[in-house]
Amino acid sequence: MAEALTARFDLPANARAAGRARRLVNEVLSTWGREEDAEVARLLVSEVVTNAVRYTRSDDPLHVQVVAQKDRVRIAVGDGSTTHPVLRPMRDDDESGRGMHLV
């Protein structure tokens, strides 16, 4: 793969966004022959999109971009907000809030 392959899609910032983003990222990576990257990509995009939907105050759509190069896959999620994610301390008994630690 000499050049990077790029896909971008927009999603409404709602409760269905994470599932739709998982499916779209999986389809894109499968089409590109990058099935070995799909499982981790689905997990990470799910976490990031869920956080974007949960914490953004914007009515703008979410933008998901997938870029595959020879040795890596990069996934970016934009939510229209100017606020950056905050990595909170994580405790062993926390039932949520682990997404950014995964990323």
VEXZA-960302 format. One record per atom (N, C-alpha, C): x, y, z. Coordinates in steps of 0.1 Angstrom, whole numbers, plus 5000, padded with zeros to 4 digits. Layout:
BEGIN
XYZ;...
// end
This chain:
BEGIN
500849885000;500050005000;500950125000;501050184989;501950304987;501350434993;500150454990;499450574994;498450545005;498150645013;497150625023;495750615017;494950525023;493550515019;492750595030;491750675025;491050755034;489550745032;488750735043;487350735043;486850835053;485750905051;485250995060;483650985060;483050985071;481650995071;481151075083;479951135081;479351215091;478151145097;477951155110;476851085118;476151185127;474851175128;474251265138;474751225152;474851325161;475351295174;474151245183;473851125182;472751065190;473150925195;472250865201;472550735208;472850625198;472550635186;472850525176;474250545169;474850655172;476150695165;477250595167;477450545179;478550455182;478350325174;477150265174;476950145167;477150155152;476650265147;476750295132;478250315129;478950395137;480350415135;481150285135;480850195144;481550065145;481349985132;480049985127;479749905115;480449975103;480450105102;481050165090;482650155090;483250165102;484650145103;485049995099;484249905104;484449765101;484349735086;483349795080;483149775065;484349835057;484749955061;485850025054;487149945055;487449895068;488649815069;488649685062;487449625062;487249495055;487449515040;486849625035;487049655020;488449675017;489249735026;490649765023;491549645026;491049535031;491849415034;492549435047;492049505056;492649535069;491849475080;491349355078;490449285088;491249265102;492549255101;493349225113;493249355123;492949465117;492849585125;491449625130;490449545125;489049585127;488549575141;489049465148;488549445162;488849565171;490149595171;490649715180;490049845175;489949855162;489349985156;487849995161;487149885160;485649895165;485549935179;486349875188;486349905202;486750055204;487750105198;488250235201;487250345195;486750315183;485850415177;484550415185;484150305190;482950305199;483050385211;484250375218;484450455230;484550605227;485250635216;485450785213;484150845208;483350775200;482150825195;481150835207;481050735216;480250745227;480550865236;481850895238;482251015246;481851135239;481951145226;481651265218;480151295220;479351185218;477851205220;477451245234;478151185243;477751205257;478151345262;479351395258;479851515264;479851645255;479551625242;479451745234;478251825236;478251955235;477152035237;476752095223;477252035213;477052085199;475952005192;475252075183;474252005175;474851965162;476151995160;476851955148;476951805147;477051755135;477251605133;478651565137;478851445140;480151385143;480751355130;482151375129;482851345117;483851225121;483751125114;484651005116;485550985104;486850985106;487750975094;488650845097;488850765087;489650645088;490750665077;492050655082;493150665073;494050535075;494250465064;495050345065;496350365057;497450345064;498750345057;499350205059;500450185053;501050055053;501149985067;501650065076;501950015090;500950065101;499850135097;498950185108;497650225102;496650225112;495350285109;495150395119;494650505113;494350625122;492950655121;492250665132;490850705133;490650825141;490050925134;489851055141;488351085142;487851135153;486451165155;486451315159;485651395152;485451535155;483951555159;483751635169;482351665173;481851805173;482651895167;482352035166;482552115178;482952055189;483252125201;484652175202;484952285208;486252335210;486852285223;486152205231;486652155244;487352025241;488452005247;489251885245;488851775256;488951645253;488651545263;489551555275;489051515286;489851515298;489951375303;491251335306;491451205312;491251205327;490251145332;489951145346;490651025353;490951045365;491450925373;490450815373;490950695372;490150575371;490350485384;489250445390;489350355401;488950215397;489350115404;489049975401;487549945401;486750015409;485349985410;484450075401;485050155392;484350245383;483650155373;482350185370;481550115360;481550185347;482050305346;482150375333;483350465334;483650535323;484750635323;486150575320;486150455314;487350385310;487750415296;486950475288;487150485274;488450555270;488650675276;489950745273;491150675277;491050595287;492250515292;492550405281;491450355275;491650255264;492350315252;491950435249;492450505237;493950545240;
// end
